[in-house]
Amino acid sequence: MTYVSYGTLNEETMSDFVDTQKKEFSIYQELVPKVASQLFISDNVEGHTGNTKVYKEVDIETFADLKPEGEDAKKASVASGYSKTLTFRRFAKEIDITKEMRDDNEDQVIIGKMTSLSEFIPSRMELDLTHRLTFASATTYVDRDGETIDISMGDGLALASSVHKLAASTDTYRNRVANDPLFSAGAYELAQALTTTEIKSAFGEKRVMNFNTLITTDDPNTLNEMARVTKSPTDPTQNNSGVINPYAGGVKIVSLPYLATTATGATDSTKRKIWFYAATGKGILGWQAYLAIKEPANLKTPSTGNNGEDIHNDNWTFGVRGRYGICVVSGRGIIASLPTSA
């Protein structure tokens, strides 16, 4: 559906905007790249279920035990692992259109105001999702509204840590590459090594996850290096041709435009070189990061005489609303390198 009119904004010429039906965005949301959401497990939550939702790890032992003849089999241990409580928050934006603007047929101005309105909720969601990675070394950050956001894992630590805890073991694991190297073939290999030694069950047993995604900013140098290392037909560390590339195959590269930003969304060049290696798209078998949507982005529309018209000045107010929550239960399933640069 295309929200365009070449006449005065009214119930007849733009009925899609002024009728009483609640609308879900489709076309105009495509103007905002919702890149970060593919890294999270999506959960559409029904109404009347409270303003929070708990996401919890559950783990079980890996190996069978010897059963001597005539003796009872040993029972498997099941661990109720760490949990995080997701809190839903509602977001909004509004734009006023004056009576004069409507009557004077300022079509492009009106259309521009309303089409840009549809970008606010998806853009904010993209920013909030991305900032779970931007501030991976912290347990909280203050967002653009001045609210302190808890971004700790279920074990109470930051997303990227060298001493993550296990729920049923005194053992620990690390998901942060030592010394936070810039991305290179050697650094990539260090991250891969962590996926073979530091992916553990709640009991400290070895686990295997399918790490399939490299994540970074929109820094051209880092993106080009990732492409060179993972997409070259021959070994990128050698000059001779015909040598197999041991780093190639099965990995996608995701560039997050808001990754190197401040809490308000302004550019932060000190973060432009950070990168991650993650197991995404695998549900609970991968990185357990959740995006729960309770109210999809929707448009609130005015008409003459209703609550969307200001009786004092005849302005029409168009509004957008949306409600969602984000939480990350565990650092398992993602490896981080957080170099800083000027």
Secondary structure, DSSP 8 states (H G I E B T S, - for coil): -----SS-SSTTTTHHHHSS--EE--TGGGGS---GGGGSEEEE--SSS-SEEEEEEEEE--------TTS------EEEEEEEEEE-EEEEEEEEE-HHHHHTT-HHHHHHHHHHHTTHHHHHHHHHHHHHHHTTT-SEEE-TTS-EEE---TTSS-SS-SSEEETTEEEEE--B-TT---SSHHHHHHHHHHHHHS-B-TTS-B------EEEE-S-HHHHHHHHHHHH-SB-TT-SSSS-B-TT-SS-EEEE-TTTTB-TTS-B-GGGTT-EEEE--SSGGGS--EEEEEEEEEEEE---TTSTTB-TTT--EEEEEEEEEEEEE--STTEEEE-----
